Amino acid sequence: MLRTVIAVALLGLAAAAHAGEAGKVIFVAGDAQVVGRPAAEGAAVEEGQLLQTGADGFLYVKTVDNGLFILRPNTRARIVTYQIDDKNPDNTRIKLELISGVARSKSGDAVKRARQNFRFNTPVAAIGVRGTDFTVFTDNATSRVSVLSGGVVVTGFGDACRPDGIGPCEGVFSRELSAAQRGKVLQVKAGAGAPIEINSESVLQGQSVNPAGAPVAGAAGAMTPAEQTVNTRRTEQLANDLASKAPSGGTEPSDPVPGQPGAGDGSTDPVPPVGPVTPDPVVPPGPVVPPELPKQQAGILWGRWQRVNDLPTDFNLTLELRKNQLIGLSSNFGILRTPGQAYVTPERGAAGFALADGEAYVITNFGTTSVASTATLSNGKLNVDFGSRAFTTSFDAATRSEKFSFQGDGAITGDGAMYGGINGRANYLNIYGLLSNDKGGEAAYIFDGRIDERRSINGATYWMPVKK
């Protein structure tokens, strides 16, 4: 009996010792918890710990191999295993688990070297990767997967695929989805056999998935088949705006100016004739109609929310999320919609935009460290086709020693949000953007893209319409 107790104790100690750090929290908004305690930026996330977000919560975890695991509101998940063997990738074991809600997984360096040993579980399915950025929605009965870059293989649980396995399940009941299949989602239902491919716009509101997994504005169903929003997130308006970030808008009309003919102040009124004066009948005053003020247009807040090369941030993301809507977020940059009259995408026509401002960095990865080199943007083009709800864009990025050309394309939602995927190819951009009527018309997008196996680019651009 004593030996049994000792053996159990030793097993418990071994399990505790085995659990290691899987990543660190790099961003928290709203109600987000790690093992029941409020999540804090910079805190370690260990294997097996329960991650949870409330109705307004977002939690971004950067894994130890520079991947991302992102939880949207009302989500529960775990990083079950994150064991990396750099010398022998065949020994690497990585498993993520989404219990409920919506989460995004962006593969880190170790996953890319050992894809055969990566598994993303939901209650009903196993997901394997081809070096991928993908988003999953799940409840106890249904899972849906969409892909931003690369590809996935999805298999419903059954005799040939068990939740306790590692790596992808591949067989007759598996289905693959790649980023090239725009507007498509793989859906798996419990006990239904193989996944089925559906159009993203047919997904019910509140259960749809944006390929980027980021909160976006706009009503469900406003998307084109190329992208579909996760759901509508309405962020609260602060009672008193921060003075440094007060929303911009149109000017108010000035009050009537005294001293003009007919103003009634006597300054330019004609002198009445001499003689008996018949008093004017008393007319009761009518209702006072205040002048109609121009409606403030919803604008764009874009820039860097993380420090790069010791440069200060452009804004405090946590504070701005309290009053603005998050359209997209990358490791360094963010783009948000400010309060105001919503943009409505025209049903026809086209528009061209010229590059007015921007910031970008070429990131070189040396394994455990990375170096960010400032890049100058030029030759920018952004063209929007409202009839097809699509856009194309391109620019050149130059460091001190090299020059690169990038391009991207994607879809536009009914409220002006823009989304584009990199399709797994070098020099193609992953884009979160926004159109606005503020300032006479403007556009902005944040981007990231791959240059080669070691280098990538990320940044932000701001655009103004080309005068015809």
C-alpha positions in Angstrom: 0.0 0.0 0.0 2.8 2.4 0.9 4.6 1.6 -2.4 1.4 2.5 -4.3 1.0 5.8 -2.5 4.6 6.7 -3.2 4.3 5.7 -6.9 1.2 7.9 -7.3 2.9 10.8 -5.6 5.9 10.4 -7.9 3.7 10.3 -10.9 2.0 13.5 -9.8 5.4 15.2 -9.3 6.5 14.0 -12.7 3.4 15.5 -14.3 3.9 18.8 -12.5 7.5 18.9 -13.5 6.6 18.1 -17.1 4.2 21.0 -17.5 6.2 23.9 -19.0 5.7 27.4 -20.3 3.7 27.4 -23.6 3.7 31.2 -24.2 3.1 34.6 -22.8 0.1 36.9 -22.8 0.8 39.9 -25.1 -2.6 41.5 -25.1 -5.7 41.6 -22.9 -9.0 43.4 -23.3 -12.1 43.1 -21.2 -12.9 40.0 -19.2 -10.1 37.5 -19.8 -8.7 34.9 -17.3 -6.0 32.3 -17.0 -6.9 29.5 -14.6 -9.6 31.7 -13.0 -7.4 34.7 -12.4 -7.5 37.9 -14.4 -5.0 37.7 -17.3 -2.1 40.2 -17.4 0.1 41.2 -20.2 3.5 39.6 -19.9 2.2 36.7 -17.7 3.3 33.2 -18.6 0.8 30.6 -19.9 1.6 27.1 -19.0 0.6 23.8 -20.6 -2.9 22.7 -19.6 -4.0 25.9 -18.1 -7.6 27.0 -18.8 -7.9 30.2 -20.8 -11.3 31.9 -20.7 -12.9 35.2 -22.0 -16.1 36.8 -21.1 -18.6 38.7 -23.2 -16.2 41.6 -23.9 -12.9 39.7 -23.5 -10.0 39.2 -25.9 -6.8 37.3 -25.1 -3.7 37.1 -27.2 -1.0 34.5 -26.3 2.3 34.5 -28.1 3.7 30.9 -28.0 7.3 30.1 -27.3 8.0 29.5 -31.0 6.5 32.9 -32.0 3.1 31.6 -33.0 -0.2 33.2 -31.9 -3.3 31.7 -30.1 -6.1 34.3 -29.9 -9.4 33.9 -28.0 -12.4 36.0 -28.9 -15.3 36.8 -26.5 -17.1 34.0 -24.7 -14.4 31.4 -25.4 -12.7 28.6 -23.4 -9.5 26.9 -24.5 -6.3 25.3 -23.4 -2.8 24.9 -24.7 -2.7 21.2 -23.8 0.9 20.4 -24.9 3.7 22.6 -26.2 6.9 20.4 -26.1 9.5 21.5 -28.7 12.7 19.7 -29.7 14.7 22.0 -31.9 17.4 19.4 -32.6 15.0 16.7 -33.5 11.6 18.2 -34.7 10.2 14.6 -34.9 10.0 14.7 -31.1 8.0 18.0 -31.0 4.5 17.6 -29.6 2.0 20.5 -29.8 -1.8 20.3 -29.1 -4.3 23.1 -28.7 -7.9 22.6 -27.5 -10.9 24.8 -28.2 -13.7 23.9 -25.7 -16.2 26.5 -26.9 -16.2 29.9 -28.7 -14.0 31.3 -31.4 -10.2 31.1 -31.5 -7.4 31.7 -34.0 -4.2 29.8 -34.4 -1.2 31.1 -36.3 1.5 28.5 -36.6 4.9 29.2 -34.9 8.3 28.1 -36.1 8.2 24.7 -34.3 4.8 23.9 -35.8 6.1 24.7 -39.3 9.0 22.2 -38.8 6.8 19.5 -37.3 3.4 19.8 -38.8 2.9 16.1 -38.5 2.9 16.5 -34.7 0.5 19.4 -34.4 -3.2 18.9 -33.4 -6.0 21.4 -32.7 -8.9 19.7 -31.0 -12.6 20.8 -30.7 -15.3 18.7 -29.0 -16.2 17.1 -32.4 -13.1 17.3 -34.6 -9.3 17.2 -35.0 -7.5 19.8 -37.1 -4.1 19.5 -38.6 -2.1 22.1 -40.5 0.0 22.7 -43.5 1.8 25.7 -42.0 -1.3 27.8 -41.4 -3.2 30.7 -40.0 -6.8 29.6 -39.3 -9.9 30.4 -37.2 -12.3 27.9 -35.5 -15.8 28.3 -34.1 -17.1 25.5 -31.9 -19.8 24.4 -29.5 -20.5 20.9 -28.2 -22.2 19.8 -31.4 -20.7 21.8 -34.3 -17.3 23.1 -35.4 -16.5 25.4 -38.3 -13.0 26.2 -39.7 -11.9 28.9 -42.1 -8.3 29.5 -43.4 -6.4 32.7 -43.8 -3.2 31.3 -45.1 -1.9 27.8 -45.9 -4.3 24.9 -45.4 -5.9 22.6 -42.9 -7.1 19.0 -42.8 -10.2 18.4 -40.7 -11.6 15.1 -39.4 -14.6 14.3 -37.2 -13.9 12.2 -34.2 -14.7 8.5 -34.6 -13.1 5.1 -34.5 -10.3 6.2 -36.8 -9.7 9.5 -35.1 -9.5 9.9 -31.3 -9.2 13.1 -29.2 -6.2 11.7 -27.4 -4.1 11.4 -30.6 -1.4 13.7 -31.8 -1.0 15.1 -35.3 -3.7 15.3 -38.0 -6.1 12.5 -38.7 -6.0 11.7 -42.4 -8.3 9.2 -44.2 -11.5 8.7 -46.0 -13.4 11.0 -43.6 -10.9 13.8 -43.8 -11.4 17.0 -45.8 -8.9 19.7 -46.6 -9.4 23.5 -47.0 -6.9 26.1 -48.2 -6.8 29.8 -48.2 -7.3 29.8 -52.0 -10.9 28.5 -51.5 -12.2 32.0 -50.7 -15.5 32.2 -48.9 -15.5 28.5 -47.9 -15.8 27.0 -44.5 -15.4 23.4 -43.4 -18.2 22.3 -41.0 -18.2 19.3 -38.8 -21.2 18.0 -36.8 -20.9 15.4 -34.0 -21.4 11.9 -35.4 -21.9 13.2 -38.9 -18.9 11.5 -40.5 -16.8 13.6 -42.9 -16.8 17.5 -42.8 -18.8 19.3 -45.4 -17.8 22.5 -47.3 -20.2 25.4 -47.0 -20.2 29.1 -48.1 -19.2 31.4 -45.3 -22.1 33.8 -45.9 -24.6 31.0 -45.1 -23.3 30.7 -41.6 -25.7 31.9 -38.9 -25.1 35.2 -37.2 -23.0 34.7 -34.0 -21.5 31.5 -35.4 -19.6 32.7 -38.4 -15.9 33.0 -38.7 -13.7 35.7 -40.1 -10.5 34.2 -41.5 -8.5 36.5 -39.3 -10.4 35.8 -36.1 -10.4 39.5 -35.2 -13.4 41.5 -34.1 -15.0 43.6 -36.8 -17.9 46.0 -37.2 -21.0 45.6 -39.3 -24.1 43.5 -39.5 -23.9 39.8 -40.3 -24.7 39.2 -43.9 -23.1 42.4 -45.1 -20.0 40.5 -46.1 -19.3 39.2 -49.6 -18.6 35.5 -50.1 -14.9 36.2 -49.7 -15.1 36.8 -46.0 -17.7 36.6 -43.2 -17.5 38.3 -39.8 -17.4 36.3 -36.6 -20.1 38.6 -35.2 -20.8 42.3 -34.5 -18.9 43.7 -31.6 -20.2 47.0 -30.3 -17.7 48.6 -28.0 -18.8 51.1 -25.3 -18.4 54.9 -25.7 -16.4 56.5 -22.8 -18.4 59.1 -20.9 -15.5 61.6 -21.4 -13.2 61.2 -24.4 -9.5 61.3 -23.9 -8.5 64.8 -24.9 -5.6 63.5 -27.0 -7.8 61.2 -29.0 -11.1 63.1 -29.4 -13.0 61.9 -32.5 -12.6 64.1 -35.5 -15.6 65.4 -37.5 -17.1 68.2 -39.6 -17.4 71.8 -38.5 -20.6 73.1 -36.9 -22.5 75.9 -38.6 -21.9 79.3 -37.1 -24.7 81.2 -35.4 -26.7 83.9 -37.3 -24.7 87.1 -37.6 -26.3 90.4 -36.3 -26.0 93.6 -38.4 -27.3 92.2 -41.7 -30.4 93.5 -43.4 -33.5 92.0 -41.8 -31.6 90.8 -38.8 -34.0 92.8 -36.5 -31.3 94.4 -34.3 -31.8 97.9 -35.7 -28.3 98.3 -37.2 -29.5 98.2 -40.8 -33.3 98.3 -40.5 -34.9 101.3 -42.4 -36.2 104.3 -40.4 -40.0 104.0 -39.9 -42.2 106.8 -41.4 -43.6 109.6 -39.3 -47.3 109.3 -38.5 -49.7 107.1 -36.6 -48.5 103.7 -36.1 -50.8 100.7 -36.1 -49.4 98.0 -33.8 -48.8 94.7 -35.4 -51.0 91.9 -34.3 -49.4 89.8 -31.6 -48.4 86.4 -33.1 -47.6 83.6 -30.6 -44.1 82.3 -31.1 -43.8 79.0 -32.9 -41.6 76.1 -32.0 -37.9 76.8 -32.1 -36.2 74.5 -34.7 -32.5 74.3 -34.0 -30.2 74.2 -37.0 -29.4 70.7 -38.2 -25.8 69.8 -37.4 -23.8 67.8 -39.8 -23.5 64.2 -38.7 -20.0 63.1 -37.7 -18.7 60.4 -39.9 -17.1 57.3 -38.4 -13.4 57.7 -38.9 -10.2 55.5 -38.8 -7.7 55.2 -36.0 -4.6 53.3 -37.2 -1.0 52.9 -36.1 1.4 51.0 -33.9 0.2 49.7 -30.5 3.5 48.0 -29.7 7.0 49.5 -29.3 9.4 48.7 -32.1 13.1 49.6 -32.0 12.4 51.7 -28.8 9.9 53.9 -30.7 6.9 55.0 -28.6 3.5 53.6 -29.5 0.9 55.6 -31.5 -1.9 54.9 -29.0 -2.9 52.9 -26.0 -4.8 50.0 -27.4 -6.6 49.1 -24.1 -8.0 52.6 -23.8 -9.0 53.0 -27.4 -10.8 49.7 -27.4 -13.2 51.1 -24.8 -14.6 53.7 -27.3 -13.7 52.4 -30.8 -14.4 49.2 -32.8 -11.4 46.9 -33.5 -11.2 46.0 -37.2 -7.9 44.2 -37.1 -4.7 43.6 -35.1 -1.2 42.4 -35.9 1.8 41.9 -33.7 2.7 45.6 -33.9 -0.2 47.5 -35.6 -3.9 48.0 -35.2 -6.8 49.6 -37.0 -10.0 50.7 -35.4 -13.3 52.5 -36.4 -14.1 55.6 -34.4 -17.7 56.5 -33.5 -19.9 58.3 -36.0 -22.2 57.8 -38.9 -21.5 54.4 -40.4 -19.9 54.1 -43.8 -22.2 52.4 -46.4 -20.3 50.8 -49.3 -21.7 52.0 -52.7 -23.4 49.4 -54.9 -21.5 50.4 -58.0 -18.6 52.4 -59.3 -14.9 52.4 -58.5 -12.4 54.5 -56.6 -8.6 54.9 -56.6 -6.5 56.0 -53.6 -3.0 57.4 -53.3 -0.6 56.5 -50.5 -0.5 59.4 -48.0 1.3 57.9 -45.1 2.6 54.6 -43.8 5.0 52.7 -41.6 6.6 49.3 -42.1 9.3 47.0 -40.7 11.1 44.0 -42.3 11.4 41.4 -39.6 14.3 38.9 -39.8 14.0 35.8 -37.6 17.1 34.3 -36.1 15.3 31.5 -34.2 15.1 32.8 -30.6 15.5 36.5 -31.6 14.4 38.8 -34.4 15.5 42.1 -35.8 13.2 44.8 -37.1 14.5 47.0 -40.0 12.6 50.1 -40.9 11.2 50.0 -44.5 10.2 53.0 -46.6 7.0 52.6 -48.6 6.5 54.0 -52.2 4.6 53.5 -55.4 1.5 52.7 -53.5 -1.8 51.8 -55.3 -5.2 51.0 -53.9 -8.2 50.5 -56.2 -11.7 49.6 -55.1 -14.4 48.1 -57.2 -17.7 48.7 -55.4 -19.7 46.6 -57.8 -17.8 43.4 -57.1 -17.0 44.4 -53.5 -13.3 43.8 -54.1 -10.0 45.7 -53.8 -6.5 45.4 -55.1 -3.4 47.1 -53.7 0.4 47.2 -54.2 3.5 49.0 -53.0 7.3 48.8 -52.8 9.1 48.6 -49.5 12.8 49.5 -49.3 15.3 49.0 -46.5 18.8 50.5 -46.6 20.0 47.5 -48.6 17.1 45.9 -50.3 13.8 46.6 -52.1 10.7 44.4 -52.2 7.4 44.6 -54.1 4.2 43.5 -52.5 0.6 43.1 -53.6 -2.7 42.1 -52.1 -6.4 41.8 -52.9 -9.5 40.9 -51.0 -13.1 41.7 -50.2 -15.0 44.7 -48.9 -18.0 44.4 -46.5 -21.1 46.5 -46.6 -19.8 48.8 -44.0 -16.4 49.4 -45.6 -14.2 46.8 -43.8 -11.5 45.3 -46.1 -10.0 41.8 -45.7 -7.4 40.1 -47.8 -5.3 36.9 -47.4 -1.8 36.0 -48.4 -2.7 32.6 -49.9 0.5 31.1 -48.7 2.7 32.9 -51.3 5.6 35.2 -50.7 5.2 38.9 -51.2 1.4 38.7 -50.9 -0.2 40.7 -48.1 -2.6 39.7 -45.3 -4.8 42.8 -44.9 -7.2 44.3 -42.4 -8.5 47.6 -43.7 -11.3 50.2 -43.6 -13.0 52.8 -45.8 -14.5 56.0 -44.3 -16.2 59.1 -45.4 -14.4 61.1 -42.8 -12.0 63.9 -44.1 -13.7 63.8 -47.4 -13.0 60.1 -47.9 -10.1 58.0 -46.6 -8.8 54.5 -46.4 -6.3 52.7 -44.2 -5.1 49.1 -43.8 -2.6 47.2 -41.7 -0.7 44.3 -43.3 1.8 41.5 -42.9 3.4 39.3 -45.4 6.1 36.7 -46.0 9.3 37.6 -47.9 11.1 34.2 -47.5 11.6 31.6 -44.8 13.3 33.9 -42.4 11.9 37.3 -43.2 8.5 38.9 -43.1 7.1 42.4 -43.3 4.4 44.2 -41.2 3.1 47.7 -41.2 0.3 50.1 -41.8 -0.8 52.4 -44.7 -3.1 55.5 -44.9 -4.7 56.5 -48.2 -6.6 59.5 -49.7 -8.8 59.4 -52.8 -7.3 60.3 -56.1 -8.9 63.5 -57.6 -10.4 62.8 -61.0 
